[in-house]
């Protein structure tokens, strides 16, 4: 089994071009994991309170544009 330390060492030893490719891959991997977590949380109602709060602020005029 590979350990975190093994992965860190391997990444540190990558040539510049391969490191750039790894960064691009990892960014996409991380974004997909984040999206999946948000989707799962939304699916079980974990974001309902935040949505209700945002809608309440919008309806009472206390929301502001970003």
N, C-alpha and C positions, 0 to 999 in steps of 0.2 A: 504494500500500500504506500502511496506517495504521501509525504507529509507536506505541510505548509512550507517548512524550511526547504525541502527539496524543490518545490515550485518556485520559491523566492530565488533560490540559487540559479535555477534554470533560466528564469527571466533575466536575472542580472547578467547572464552570460550570452544573451541573444545579441547578434549583430544589429546595428541601427535599423536596417530595413525590416528585419524580422520582428524587432521590438515594435516598430510602427504598425506592422500588420497585426501583431498581438493586441496592441492598444485598441485598434479599430474593432477587432473581433470581440474583445472584452467589453468595450462600450456597448456594442450591440447586444451581447449576452446579458449585461447588467440592465440595460433598458428593457429587454424582454422580460426579465425576472421582475422588475419593478411594475411593468404593465400587468403581468399576471397577478401580482399581489394586490394591486389596486382593484383589478377586476374581481378577484376572489373576495376582497373586503366589501366591495359594493354589493356583490351577490348575496352576502349574508347580513347586509344591513349595517355594517360598521360605519358607513359614511352618512347614514341617514340623518343623524343629529347635526352634522356639519352642514349638510344641504339645507336642512330646515332652518338653521341659524342664518345662513346666507340669504335664503329667500325672505325670512322675516326682516332682515336688515334692508333688503331691497324694497320690500313693500312699505316699510315705515320711513323710507327715505334716508336712512343712515348709511347706505352703501355708497362707495365712491368708485369711480372708474379707475382702472389700473393703467 
